[in-house]
Amino acid sequence: MIEPSLFHQMGRYAALDKNDVVLDVGAGLGFLTRFLANRCARVLAVEADRRLAGVLREKLEGMDNVELIEGNVLKAQIPQFNKVVAIPPYQISSQLVTWLLGRGPDCAVMVFQKEFVNRLVAPIGSEDYGWLTVLTYYIGECEVLDDVPKSMFFPQPKIDSIIIRLTPRQAKPFALTDEVLFRRLLQSLFTQRNRKVRNAVLPFLKGIRRKTAEEATERANALPFRDRRVRELAPEDFGELAHALSD
């Protein structure tokens, strides 16, 4: 990122103050990290690339309120934080969103590729609508904020990006008895998004639920929404399916 005005935008969206402990994922050369350090109580700067982490350690020397964490943010021991402001590595986008919302920060203001953001907020039935859309809806709220032109980066990527703000939900939009089963069901069903539920659910029943072919067929024929296509179901419908399959 070579446009410092973006840091100010992100800081405003996160409503930063001197009491915040902020997570910066993919700290890189530390431009955003240093900006955050001047506005927060503490910054947790995470960088997985060893060479960049070495450079970053030198650049952050003397900044006592910055803790450099070298490693994969999804695997490293990360201290408590209450906000996230980051331009994270795009290859971990899906895992990062679900991991962050599970940690329950006050908010997470991040820059992601436009295509990925489209998946987070896709309307039901659209090409971008998938398991990540449904899961994000269940665990958090996603606000699409500003466009980030590719010209703001060096080297310049092929597509534009977007600033979003994620906020964990205080109250879930529907009840689940087994969240792990719900996630597995979503990922399984959306591999066959154009099939009817009665057919798309069979691999899940045979594989994860270890039903015989006969048992799986009988169970599938008794499910709600069995004659609708996976892509047509609302998030609440997937919750009802998960409940029906939870015993």
C-alpha positions as CSV (number, residue, x, y, z in Angstrom):
1,M,0.0,0.0,0.0
2,I,1.5,3.3,-1.1
3,E,-1.3,5.7,-0.4
4,P,-1.1,6.8,3.2
5,S,-4.5,8.5,3.1
6,L,-6.1,5.1,3.2
7,F,-4.7,4.5,6.7
8,H,-6.5,7.6,7.9
9,Q,-9.8,6.3,6.4
10,M,-9.4,2.9,8.0
11,G,-8.6,4.5,11.4
12,R,-11.7,6.6,11.2
13,Y,-13.9,3.6,10.4
14,A,-12.4,1.7,13.3
15,A,-12.9,4.7,15.6
16,L,-9.4,4.3,17.1
17,D,-8.5,5.7,20.4
18,K,-5.6,5.5,22.9
19,N,-7.2,2.6,24.8
20,D,-7.3,0.2,21.8
21,V,-5.2,-2.9,21.3
22,V,-5.2,-3.4,17.6
23,L,-4.3,-6.4,15.5
24,D,-2.4,-5.7,12.2
25,V,-2.4,-8.8,10.0
26,G,0.2,-8.9,7.3
27,A,2.2,-6.0,8.7
28,G,4.7,-6.1,5.8
29,L,7.1,-3.1,5.9
30,G,5.2,-1.5,8.8
31,F,3.6,1.6,7.2
32,L,0.2,0.8,8.6
33,T,1.7,-0.5,11.8
34,R,3.5,2.7,12.6
35,F,0.4,4.7,11.8
36,L,-1.6,2.6,14.3
37,A,1.1,2.8,17.0
38,N,0.7,6.6,17.1
39,R,-3.0,6.3,17.8
40,C,-3.5,3.2,20.0
41,A,-2.3,1.8,23.3
42,R,-0.8,-1.3,21.7
43,V,-0.4,-2.9,18.2
44,L,0.1,-6.6,17.5
45,A,1.9,-6.7,14.2
46,V,1.7,-10.1,12.6
47,E,4.0,-11.0,9.6
48,A,4.4,-14.6,8.3
49,D,7.3,-13.8,5.8
50,R,10.6,-14.2,7.7
51,R,12.5,-11.7,5.5
52,L,9.8,-9.0,5.9
53,A,9.7,-9.7,9.6
54,G,13.4,-9.1,9.9
55,V,13.1,-5.7,8.1
56,L,10.0,-4.9,10.1
57,R,11.8,-5.6,13.4
58,E,14.5,-2.9,12.5
59,K,11.9,-0.4,11.3
60,L,9.9,-0.8,14.5
61,E,12.9,-0.4,16.8
62,G,12.1,2.0,19.6
63,M,8.3,1.7,19.3
64,D,7.6,0.2,22.7
65,N,3.9,-0.2,22.1
66,V,4.3,-2.6,19.1
67,E,4.6,-6.3,19.5
68,L,5.9,-8.1,16.5
69,I,4.6,-11.7,16.0
70,E,6.3,-13.7,13.3
71,G,4.2,-16.5,11.9
72,N,0.8,-17.4,10.5
73,V,-1.9,-15.4,12.4
74,L,-4.2,-18.5,12.2
75,K,-1.7,-20.6,14.1
76,A,0.3,-18.3,16.2
77,Q,-0.4,-17.4,19.8
78,I,-2.1,-14.0,19.5
79,P,-2.7,-12.0,22.7
80,Q,-6.0,-10.3,23.4
81,F,-7.0,-7.4,21.1
82,N,-10.2,-5.4,20.7
83,K,-9.9,-4.1,17.2
84,V,-8.4,-5.1,13.8
85,V,-7.1,-2.7,11.2
86,A,-5.3,-4.5,8.5
87,I,-4.5,-5.1,4.8
88,P,-4.1,-8.9,5.2
89,P,-2.7,-11.4,2.7
90,Y,-5.5,-12.1,0.3
91,Q,-4.8,-15.9,0.2
92,I,-6.0,-16.4,3.8
93,S,-9.1,-14.2,3.4
94,S,-11.8,-16.8,4.0
95,Q,-10.1,-18.4,7.0
96,L,-9.2,-15.0,8.5
97,V,-12.8,-13.7,8.4
98,T,-14.2,-16.7,10.2
99,W,-11.3,-16.8,12.7
100,L,-11.6,-13.1,13.5
101,L,-15.4,-13.1,14.0
102,G,-14.9,-16.1,16.3
103,R,-12.5,-14.0,18.4
104,G,-15.2,-11.3,18.9
105,P,-13.4,-8.0,18.4
106,D,-15.3,-4.7,18.7
107,C,-14.8,-4.4,14.9
108,A,-12.4,-5.4,12.1
109,V,-11.7,-2.8,9.4
110,M,-9.8,-4.5,6.5
111,V,-9.0,-4.3,2.8
112,F,-9.9,-7.3,0.7
113,Q,-10.1,-7.9,-3.0
114,K,-13.4,-6.9,-4.6
115,E,-14.2,-10.4,-5.7
116,F,-13.9,-11.7,-2.2
117,V,-16.0,-9.0,-0.7
118,N,-18.7,-9.8,-3.3
119,R,-18.7,-13.3,-1.8
120,L,-19.2,-12.0,1.7
121,V,-22.3,-10.0,0.9
122,A,-23.7,-11.9,-2.1
123,P,-27.5,-12.0,-2.6
124,I,-29.3,-15.3,-2.3
125,G,-29.2,-17.3,-5.6
126,S,-26.4,-15.2,-7.2
127,E,-23.2,-16.7,-8.5
128,D,-21.2,-15.4,-5.6
129,Y,-23.6,-16.7,-3.0
130,G,-21.9,-19.6,-1.1
131,W,-21.0,-21.1,2.3
132,L,-18.9,-18.1,3.2
133,T,-21.9,-15.7,2.6
134,V,-24.1,-17.8,4.9
135,L,-21.5,-18.3,7.6
136,T,-20.6,-14.6,7.7
137,Y,-24.2,-13.6,7.9
138,Y,-24.6,-16.0,10.9
139,I,-21.6,-14.8,12.9
140,G,-21.3,-11.2,11.9
141,E,-22.3,-8.1,10.0
142,C,-20.3,-6.9,7.0
143,E,-20.4,-3.3,5.9
144,V,-19.0,-2.4,2.5
145,L,-17.3,0.9,2.8
146,D,-14.9,2.4,0.2
147,D,-13.4,1.3,-3.0
148,V,-9.6,0.9,-3.1
149,P,-8.2,1.4,-6.6
150,K,-5.4,-1.0,-7.6
151,S,-3.3,2.1,-8.3
152,M,-2.9,2.5,-4.6
153,F,-0.7,-0.6,-4.4
154,F,2.8,-1.4,-5.6
155,P,3.3,-3.7,-7.4
156,Q,-0.2,-3.1,-8.8
157,P,-2.6,-6.0,-8.5
158,K,-4.9,-7.0,-11.4
159,I,-8.2,-6.1,-9.6
160,D,-9.5,-3.4,-7.3
161,S,-10.0,-3.9,-3.5
162,I,-12.6,-2.7,-1.0
163,I,-12.5,-1.5,2.7
164,I,-15.0,-3.4,4.8
165,R,-16.0,-3.4,8.5
166,L,-16.9,-6.6,10.2
167,T,-18.7,-6.6,13.5
168,P,-19.5,-9.8,15.4
169,R,-23.2,-10.3,16.1
170,Q,-24.3,-9.9,19.7
171,A,-27.4,-12.0,19.0
172,K,-27.3,-14.7,16.3
173,P,-30.0,-14.4,13.6
174,F,-31.1,-18.0,14.2
175,A,-30.4,-20.8,16.8
176,L,-28.0,-23.7,16.1
177,T,-27.6,-26.8,18.3
178,D,-24.3,-27.7,16.6
179,E,-22.2,-25.0,14.9
180,V,-19.5,-27.4,13.8
181,L,-22.1,-29.5,11.9
182,F,-23.6,-26.3,10.4
183,R,-20.2,-25.3,9.0
184,R,-19.5,-28.7,7.6
185,L,-23.0,-28.9,6.1
186,L,-22.6,-25.6,4.4
187,Q,-19.3,-26.4,2.8
188,S,-20.6,-29.8,1.6
189,L,-23.9,-28.5,0.2
190,F,-22.3,-25.6,-1.7
191,T,-20.0,-28.0,-3.6
192,Q,-23.3,-29.0,-5.4
193,R,-25.0,-25.6,-5.3
194,N,-27.2,-26.2,-8.3
195,R,-28.6,-29.5,-7.2
196,K,-31.8,-30.1,-5.2
197,V,-31.2,-30.5,-1.5
198,R,-32.3,-34.1,-1.4
199,N,-29.5,-35.0,-3.8
200,A,-26.8,-32.5,-2.6
201,V,-27.0,-33.7,1.0
202,L,-26.3,-37.4,0.2
203,P,-22.5,-37.1,0.3
204,F,-22.7,-35.3,3.6
205,L,-24.9,-38.0,5.1
206,K,-22.8,-40.8,3.8
207,G,-19.4,-39.3,4.6
208,I,-19.7,-37.1,7.6
209,R,-22.8,-38.6,9.2
210,R,-21.7,-42.2,8.2
211,K,-25.2,-43.3,7.0
212,T,-25.7,-46.2,4.6
213,A,-26.9,-45.3,1.1
214,E,-30.4,-46.5,2.1
215,E,-30.4,-44.5,5.4
216,A,-29.0,-41.4,3.6
217,T,-31.8,-41.5,1.0
218,E,-34.5,-42.0,3.5
219,R,-33.2,-39.1,5.6
220,A,-32.8,-36.8,2.6
221,N,-36.4,-37.4,1.5
222,A,-37.6,-36.3,4.9
223,L,-35.7,-33.0,5.0
224,P,-37.3,-29.5,4.8
225,F,-36.5,-27.7,1.5
226,R,-35.6,-31.1,-0.1
227,D,-37.0,-30.1,-3.5
228,R,-35.3,-26.6,-3.6
229,R,-31.9,-26.0,-5.0
230,V,-29.0,-25.3,-2.6
231,R,-28.3,-21.8,-4.1
232,E,-32.0,-20.8,-3.5
233,L,-31.9,-21.3,0.3
234,A,-31.7,-18.4,2.7
235,P,-29.2,-18.6,5.6
236,E,-32.1,-19.3,8.0
237,D,-33.0,-22.3,5.8
238,F,-29.6,-23.8,6.2
239,G,-30.0,-23.4,10.0
240,E,-33.2,-25.3,9.8
241,L,-31.5,-28.0,7.8
242,A,-28.6,-28.3,10.3
243,H,-31.1,-28.6,13.1
244,A,-32.9,-31.4,11.3
245,L,-29.6,-33.3,10.8
246,S,-28.2,-32.7,14.2
247,D,-29.4,-35.9,16.0
